[in-house]
Amino acid sequence: MTDLVPLLPRQPVPPLAVDLVGGGRFDISAEQPDNFSMVVFYRGLHCPICRTQLRDLEARLGDFAGRGTSVVAISSDTRERAEQTKRDWGLPGLRLGYGLDLATARSWGLFVSTSRGKTSLGIEEPGRFSEPGIFLVRPDRSLYFASVQTMPFARPHLQDILGALDFVLKNNYPARGEVVRL
């Protein structure tokens, strides 16, 4: 058996609080977006695909803010690795959280992997780390959207998420996948 349980749309998300690079703390219970909080879980400094995704996210922060969506990216990396990520990847505006406990990652339905050594970036993977996921959370802390992956590949494109937000906000589209019992 596993301790991995998926989150369900329209249900409350689990607690989530991490320290941020540069000071401060992200706590999902303290977020007050107009429409959504977008939580992007990334694999860490070692991941070249995460680097591409977070650079794209940095470039689109204004687009998300314009749609009433706050954004944070979080990994299980140490503070030092997260600081290096922010600096080396050029992410001055992106809130970058670190120190995600793997039990908390599991509570959010994330998959956990073990190290395979150095990546193509020449950076050692941590012993264990969470795989990627993107979550849109309503201001009432209920889940609206989730994309969870077992691999670093084939993530949702941020431009597609922005287009979906436009549709959702224009049409007051409800969260789907909400059925709890069959």
Backbone as JSON, one array per atom type, in Angstrom:
{
  "sequence": "MTDLVPLLPRQPVPPLAVDLVGGGRFDISAEQPDNFSMVVFYRGLHCPICRTQLRDLEARLGDFAGRGTSVVAISSDTRERAEQTKRDWGLPGLRLGYGLDLATARSWGLFVSTSRGKTSLGIEEPGRFSEPGIFLVRPDRSLYFASVQTMPFARPHLQDILGALDFVLKNNYPARGEVVRL",
  "N": [[0.84, -1.19, 0.0], [0.25, 2.36, -0.21], [1.06, 5.66, 0.93], [0.15, 7.64, -0.58], [-2.28, 9.81, -1.62], [-4.67, 11.15, -3.76], [-5.57, 14.62, -4.2], [-8.8, 16.1, -4.09], [-10.87, 17.97, -6.29], [-12.68, 20.88, -5.24], [-12.51, 20.29, -2.6], [-10.93, 20.92, 0.61], [-7.47, 21.89, 0.56], [-4.43, 20.4, 1.84], [-2.49, 21.58, 4.71], [0.17, 23.89, 4.01], [3.24, 25.22, 4.32], [6.18, 26.99, 3.92], [9.56, 28.23, 4.09], [10.78, 31.17, 2.4], [13.06, 32.04, -0.21], [15.2, 34.71, 0.41], [13.85, 35.59, 2.58], [10.98, 35.66, 4.75], [7.85, 33.88, 4.6], [5.9, 31.41, 3.0], [2.57, 30.6, 3.3], [-0.13, 28.69, 2.69], [-2.56, 29.08, 3.94], [-2.58, 31.73, 4.55], [-2.66, 33.12, 2.22], [-4.19, 35.48, 0.03], [-5.47, 35.73, -2.61], [-7.13, 37.3, -5.44], [-8.43, 35.49, -7.14], [-7.11, 32.9, -7.49], [-4.54, 30.87, -5.95], [-1.55, 29.85, -7.26], [0.32, 27.05, -6.98], [3.37, 25.85, -7.68], [5.06, 23.02, -7.72], [8.37, 22.07, -7.88], [11.19, 20.08, -8.97], [13.81, 20.72, -8.16], [17.09, 22.29, -7.86], [18.73, 20.68, -9.43], [17.35, 20.03, -11.76], [16.99, 20.35, -15.19], [14.66, 20.75, -16.71], [12.92, 21.9, -14.93], [14.23, 24.32, -14.6], [13.79, 25.55, -17.11], [10.96, 25.7, -17.02], [10.5, 27.34, -14.72], [11.79, 29.7, -15.44], [10.16, 30.49, -17.55], [7.83, 30.83, -16.1], [8.6, 32.97, -14.43], [8.75, 34.99, -16.39], [6.08, 35.28, -16.95], [4.76, 36.18, -14.71], [3.43, 38.64, -14.36], [1.26, 38.28, -16.08], [-0.17, 36.26, -14.75], [-0.71, 37.61, -12.35], [-2.37, 39.6, -13.34], [-4.64, 38.17, -13.72], [-5.58, 37.76, -11.25], [-4.15, 35.9, -9.75], [-2.02, 34.56, -7.45], [1.4, 33.46, -7.18], [3.65, 30.84, -6.42], [6.65, 28.96, -6.26], [7.85, 25.84, -5.25], [10.16, 23.65, -3.65], [11.81, 20.69, -2.35], [14.37, 21.3, -1.87], [17.32, 22.45, -0.1], [17.9, 25.54, 1.72], [20.23, 26.75, 0.71], [20.55, 25.58, -1.82], [18.16, 26.44, -3.0], [18.55, 29.21, -2.95], [20.66, 29.37, -4.76], [19.33, 28.45, -7.02], [17.46, 30.55, -7.46], [19.22, 32.67, -7.98], [21.0, 31.69, -10.07], [19.24, 30.89, -12.06], [17.94, 33.17, -12.71], [15.59, 34.46, -11.39], [14.19, 36.83, -10.22], [11.66, 37.89, -9.45], [9.99, 35.81, -8.71], [8.41, 34.09, -6.11], [10.11, 31.87, -4.18], [9.99, 28.91, -2.61], [11.39, 26.74, -0.13], [12.68, 23.67, 1.34], [10.59, 21.84, 1.51], [8.89, 19.43, 3.19], [8.92, 15.93, 2.75], [6.78, 14.38, 3.58], [4.74, 16.25, 3.62], [4.71, 16.84, 0.91], [3.75, 14.41, -0.05], [1.2, 14.53, 1.1], [0.02, 16.32, -0.55], [-0.32, 14.84, -2.75], [1.9, 14.36, -4.31], [4.45, 12.65, -6.14], [7.4, 10.86, -5.12], [10.86, 10.65, -5.7], [14.02, 8.84, -5.9], [17.53, 9.57, -5.77], [19.45, 9.68, -8.76], [22.0, 10.33, -9.12], [24.22, 12.64, -10.72], [22.77, 15.18, -12.8], [22.09, 16.32, -16.19], [22.82, 18.92, -15.89], [24.99, 18.73, -14.33], [24.68, 18.63, -11.64], [24.2, 17.22, -8.5], [21.52, 15.1, -7.66], [19.24, 15.35, -4.9], [18.99, 12.95, -2.17], [16.32, 12.07, -1.89], [13.42, 13.45, -3.42], [10.62, 15.52, -4.38], [8.45, 15.01, -7.17], [7.22, 16.94, -10.03], [4.37, 19.22, -9.8], [1.39, 21.08, -10.37], [-0.86, 23.3, -8.92], [-3.99, 24.88, -8.65], [-5.53, 26.88, -6.36], [-8.43, 27.88, -4.75], [-9.47, 30.99, -3.14], [-10.84, 30.2, -0.82], [-9.44, 28.04, 0.02], [-9.96, 25.67, -1.27], [-9.37, 23.04, -3.61], [-8.95, 23.72, -7.02], [-7.76, 23.0, -9.49], [-5.49, 20.48, -10.54], [-2.36, 19.19, -11.52], [-0.4, 16.53, -11.55], [2.69, 14.84, -11.64], [4.64, 11.93, -12.47], [7.07, 12.0, -13.57], [9.68, 14.17, -14.86], [8.98, 15.16, -17.33], [6.87, 16.54, -20.02], [5.11, 18.61, -18.98], [2.27, 20.74, -18.09], [1.76, 23.51, -20.25], [2.44, 26.86, -19.45], [1.24, 28.96, -20.82], [-1.05, 27.71, -21.73], [-2.37, 27.3, -19.31], [-2.85, 29.95, -18.58], [-4.65, 30.66, -20.63], [-6.73, 28.93, -19.97], [-7.43, 30.0, -17.48], [-8.5, 32.44, -18.32], [-10.84, 31.55, -19.64], [-12.15, 30.21, -17.54], [-12.58, 32.28, -15.65], [-14.14, 34.07, -17.15], [-16.41, 32.54, -17.64], [-17.26, 31.56, -15.24], [-16.57, 28.92, -14.57], [-16.92, 25.76, -13.09], [-14.93, 23.79, -10.73], [-13.77, 20.67, -11.85], [-14.01, 17.03, -11.75], [-14.88, 16.41, -9.28], [-16.32, 14.4, -8.03], [-16.74, 12.37, -5.27], [-17.51, 9.83, -4.26], [-18.43, 6.88, -5.98]],
  "CA": [[0.0, 0.0, 0.0], [0.97, 3.63, -0.29], [0.49, 6.8, 1.66], [-0.16, 8.64, -1.61], [-3.72, 9.98, -1.82], [-4.88, 12.34, -4.58], [-6.46, 15.67, -3.72], [-10.03, 16.17, -4.87], [-11.39, 19.32, -6.53], [-13.73, 21.43, -4.37], [-12.22, 19.9, -1.22], [-9.81, 21.7, 1.15], [-6.11, 21.4, 0.37], [-3.73, 20.23, 3.11], [-1.62, 22.7, 5.09], [1.42, 24.04, 3.26], [3.98, 26.4, 4.76], [7.62, 26.85, 3.71], [10.33, 29.46, 4.06], [11.04, 31.71, 1.07], [14.37, 32.62, -0.47], [15.21, 36.15, 0.64], [13.13, 35.89, 3.81], [9.53, 35.52, 4.75], [7.31, 32.52, 4.61], [4.67, 31.16, 2.26], [1.61, 29.75, 4.01], [-1.34, 28.68, 1.86], [-3.7, 29.57, 4.72], [-2.49, 33.19, 4.65], [-2.78, 33.69, 0.88], [-5.44, 36.18, -0.21], [-5.56, 36.15, -4.02], [-8.47, 37.61, -5.92], [-9.06, 34.32, -7.75], [-6.41, 31.64, -7.24], [-3.11, 30.73, -5.64], [-0.95, 28.8, -8.06], [1.46, 26.45, -6.33], [4.15, 25.05, -8.62], [6.08, 22.2, -7.07], [9.42, 21.72, -8.84], [12.07, 19.03, -8.49], [14.96, 21.3, -7.48], [18.21, 22.88, -8.6], [19.33, 19.7, -10.34], [16.46, 19.68, -12.88], [17.01, 21.3, -16.3], [13.3, 21.04, -17.17], [12.41, 22.88, -13.95], [14.85, 25.61, -14.93], [13.03, 26.11, -18.24], [9.6, 26.02, -16.57], [10.48, 28.47, -13.79], [12.14, 30.91, -16.2], [8.93, 30.84, -18.25], [6.92, 31.33, -15.06], [9.09, 34.32, -14.08], [8.38, 35.91, -17.47], [4.62, 35.39, -17.02], [4.2, 36.55, -13.41], [2.47, 39.74, -14.56], [0.06, 37.71, -16.69], [-0.93, 35.59, -13.69], [-1.2, 38.64, -11.44], [-3.48, 40.25, -14.02], [-5.8, 37.28, -13.62], [-5.87, 37.59, -9.83], [-3.54, 34.64, -9.33], [-0.7, 34.63, -6.81], [2.24, 32.36, -7.64], [4.81, 30.43, -5.65], [7.29, 27.71, -6.69], [8.34, 25.2, -4.02], [10.86, 22.37, -3.76], [12.36, 20.15, -1.11], [15.76, 21.73, -1.78], [17.78, 23.23, 1.05], [17.94, 26.99, 1.5], [21.38, 27.07, -0.13], [20.24, 25.18, -3.2], [17.1, 27.33, -3.48], [19.18, 30.51, -3.22], [21.41, 29.21, -6.0], [18.32, 28.37, -8.08], [16.94, 31.9, -7.71], [20.3, 33.47, -8.54], [21.54, 31.16, -11.32], [18.18, 30.76, -13.06], [17.4, 34.5, -13.01], [14.19, 34.47, -10.95], [14.11, 37.87, -9.2], [10.3, 38.2, -9.0], [9.27, 34.61, -8.32], [8.55, 33.6, -4.73], [10.7, 30.54, -4.24], [9.96, 28.25, -1.32], [12.32, 25.62, -0.01], [12.56, 22.85, 2.54], [9.34, 21.1, 1.53], [8.95, 18.13, 3.84], [8.38, 14.95, 1.82], [5.45, 13.96, 4.06], [3.81, 17.27, 3.13], [4.62, 16.61, -0.53], [2.84, 13.27, -0.2], [-0.16, 14.94, 1.45], [-0.47, 17.05, -1.72], [-0.44, 13.88, -3.85], [3.1, 14.35, -5.15], [5.3, 11.46, -6.17], [8.75, 11.08, -4.6], [11.88, 9.86, -6.39], [15.34, 8.74, -5.29], [18.61, 10.13, -6.58], [20.13, 8.93, -9.81], [23.33, 10.93, -9.27], [24.26, 13.96, -11.35], [21.93, 15.39, -13.97], [22.76, 16.95, -17.32], [23.37, 20.2, -15.42], [26.17, 18.43, -13.53], [24.32, 18.86, -10.24], [23.76, 16.0, -7.82], [20.15, 15.06, -7.16], [19.13, 14.99, -3.48], [18.68, 11.54, -1.93], [14.89, 11.95, -2.24], [12.82, 14.74, -3.75], [9.29, 15.38, -4.97], [8.28, 15.25, -8.6], [6.47, 18.19, -10.24], [2.93, 19.35, -9.74], [0.84, 22.44, -10.4], [-2.17, 23.34, -8.27], [-4.72, 26.14, -8.5], [-6.3, 26.8, -5.13], [-9.35, 29.01, -4.57], [-9.24, 31.74, -1.89], [-11.39, 29.48, 0.33], [-8.5, 26.93, 0.22], [-10.4, 24.46, -1.95], [-8.64, 22.74, -4.83], [-9.65, 23.95, -8.28], [-7.08, 22.31, -10.58], [-4.23, 19.83, -10.17], [-1.62, 18.39, -12.49], [0.67, 15.87, -10.8], [3.44, 14.01, -12.56], [5.61, 10.97, -11.95], [8.3, 12.24, -14.32], [9.88, 15.6, -15.1], [8.64, 15.5, -18.71], [5.51, 16.79, -20.51], [4.33, 19.42, -18.04], [1.35, 21.68, -18.73], [2.35, 24.78, -20.66], [1.89, 27.98, -18.69], [0.35, 29.71, -21.7], [-2.34, 26.99, -21.71], [-3.01, 27.59, -18.03], [-3.36, 31.32, -18.67], [-5.86, 30.61, -21.46], [-7.77, 28.28, -19.18], [-7.89, 30.97, -16.48], [-9.39, 33.39, -19.0], [-12.11, 30.88, -19.85], [-12.75, 29.93, -16.22], [-13.04, 33.53, -15.04], [-15.21, 34.63, -17.98], [-17.59, 31.68, -17.64], [-17.51, 31.04, -13.89], [-16.52, 27.48, -14.78], [-16.66, 25.08, -11.8], [-13.89, 22.77, -10.67], [-14.27, 19.37, -12.33], [-13.38, 15.89, -11.09], [-15.28, 16.61, -7.89], [-17.07, 13.26, -7.5], [-16.0, 11.73, -4.19], [-17.89, 8.41, -4.2], [-19.18, 6.4, -7.16]],
  "C": [[0.88, 1.24, 0.0], [0.29, 4.67, 0.57], [0.1, 7.93, 0.71], [-1.66, 8.66, -1.86], [-3.93, 11.24, -2.65], [-5.79, 13.35, -3.88], [-7.68, 15.7, -4.63], [-10.47, 17.62, -5.05], [-12.58, 19.62, -5.62], [-13.57, 21.03, -2.91], [-11.04, 20.74, -0.71], [-8.46, 21.05, 0.84], [-5.46, 21.24, 1.75], [-2.93, 21.49, 3.47], [-0.35, 22.7, 4.24], [2.07, 25.34, 3.7], [5.47, 26.1, 4.61], [8.28, 28.22, 3.79], [10.59, 29.86, 2.61], [12.47, 32.22, 0.96], [14.28, 34.13, -0.3], [14.45, 36.56, 1.88], [11.63, 35.77, 3.64], [9.13, 34.06, 4.66], [6.06, 32.48, 3.72], [3.83, 30.22, 3.11], [0.31, 29.83, 3.23], [-2.53, 29.24, 2.62], [-3.7, 31.09, 4.84], [-2.62, 33.88, 3.29], [-4.16, 34.33, 0.71], [-5.52, 36.66, -1.66], [-6.99, 36.54, -4.38], [-9.18, 36.36, -6.43], [-8.42, 32.99, -7.38], [-5.02, 31.88, -6.65], [-2.62, 29.6, -6.53], [0.31, 28.32, -7.36], [2.13, 25.53, -7.35], [5.21, 24.31, -7.82], [7.09, 21.81, -8.15], [10.43, 20.79, -8.17], [13.29, 19.57, -7.75], [16.03, 21.78, -8.44], [18.78, 21.95, -9.66], [18.58, 19.52, -11.66], [16.48, 20.72, -14.0], [15.61, 21.66, -16.82], [12.64, 22.03, -16.21], [12.96, 24.26, -14.24], [14.08, 26.29, -16.06], [11.64, 26.55, -17.79], [9.58, 27.25, -15.68], [10.91, 29.77, -14.47], [10.91, 31.41, -16.98], [7.93, 31.44, -17.26], [7.31, 32.74, -14.64], [8.64, 35.34, -15.12], [6.87, 36.17, -17.53], [3.97, 35.8, -15.69], [3.16, 37.66, -13.53], [1.17, 39.26, -15.18], [-0.81, 37.01, -15.64], [-1.5, 36.62, -12.71], [-2.4, 39.37, -12.04], [-4.76, 39.43, -14.01], [-6.12, 36.95, -12.16], [-5.3, 36.32, -9.24], [-2.17, 34.9, -8.73], [0.08, 33.37, -7.17], [3.37, 32.12, -6.67], [5.34, 29.14, -6.26], [8.01, 27.14, -5.47], [9.05, 23.9, -4.35], [11.31, 21.9, -2.38], [13.84, 20.49, -0.96], [16.05, 22.44, -0.46], [17.74, 24.72, 0.71], [19.06, 27.35, 0.54], [21.12, 26.72, -1.6], [19.15, 26.08, -3.79], [17.65, 28.72, -3.78], [19.96, 30.46, -4.53], [20.45, 29.14, -7.19], [17.84, 29.77, -8.45], [17.98, 32.76, -8.44], [20.69, 32.98, -9.95], [20.49, 31.08, -12.42], [17.54, 32.1, -13.4], [15.93, 34.62, -12.68], [13.96, 35.56, -9.89], [12.7, 38.1, -8.65], [9.53, 37.01, -8.45], [9.51, 34.27, -6.85], [8.99, 32.15, -4.8], [10.77, 29.96, -2.84], [10.89, 27.05, -1.31], [12.05, 24.84, 1.28], [11.25, 22.1, 2.64], [9.58, 19.72, 2.13], [8.29, 17.1, 2.92], [7.04, 14.38, 2.28], [4.39, 14.97, 3.61], [3.63, 17.12, 1.63], [3.64, 15.47, -0.81], [1.4, 13.67, 0.09], [-0.81, 15.74, 0.32], [-0.56, 16.13, -2.95], [0.76, 13.81, -4.75], [3.84, 13.03, -5.05], [6.69, 11.83, -5.68], [9.7, 10.12, -5.3], [13.17, 9.82, -5.57], [16.39, 9.2, -6.28], [19.12, 9.13, -7.61], [21.53, 9.48, -10.03], [23.24, 12.31, -9.89], [23.38, 14.0, -12.59], [22.74, 16.02, -15.09], [23.32, 18.33, -16.97], [24.64, 19.99, -14.61], [25.94, 18.62, -12.05], [23.74, 17.57, -9.67], [22.3, 16.14, -7.38], [20.19, 14.79, -5.66], [18.8, 13.5, -3.34], [17.24, 11.2, -2.28], [14.35, 13.35, -2.49], [11.47, 14.5, -4.39], [9.34, 15.68, -6.46], [7.33, 16.44, -8.79], [4.96, 18.08, -10.1], [2.55, 20.82, -9.81], [-0.57, 22.38, -9.84], [-2.72, 24.76, -8.31], [-5.66, 25.97, -7.33], [-7.15, 28.06, -5.01], [-9.03, 29.75, -3.27], [-9.82, 31.06, -0.65], [-10.59, 28.22, 0.67], [-8.98, 25.61, -0.39], [-9.6, 24.29, -3.25], [-9.52, 23.03, -6.04], [-9.07, 23.05, -9.38], [-5.82, 21.67, -10.03], [-3.66, 19.09, -11.37], [-0.42, 17.84, -11.74], [1.36, 14.89, -11.73], [4.41, 13.07, -11.84], [6.99, 11.21, -12.54], [8.47, 13.75, -14.52], [9.35, 16.07, -16.45], [7.17, 15.85, -18.9], [4.63, 17.52, -19.5], [3.34, 20.3, -18.78], [2.08, 22.98, -19.1], [1.66, 25.93, -19.92], [0.95, 28.83, -19.53], [-1.03, 29.04, -21.76], [-3.09, 27.25, -20.41], [-3.59, 29.0, -18.02], [-4.64, 31.37, -19.51], [-7.02, 29.97, -20.73], [-8.32, 29.23, -18.12], [-8.83, 31.99, -17.11], [-10.78, 32.79, -19.18], [-12.85, 30.68, -18.53], [-13.34, 31.2, -15.62], [-14.2, 34.14, -15.83], [-16.52, 33.85, -17.8], [-17.96, 31.11, -16.27], [-17.56, 29.51, -13.91], [-16.15, 26.77, -13.48], [-15.48, 24.12, -11.9], [-14.5, 21.43, -11.06], [-13.47, 18.25, -11.67], [-13.75, 15.8, -9.63], [-15.98, 15.42, -7.25], [-16.2, 12.52, -6.48], [-16.27, 10.23, -4.15], [-18.7, 8.05, -5.45], [-20.42, 5.66, -6.74]]
}
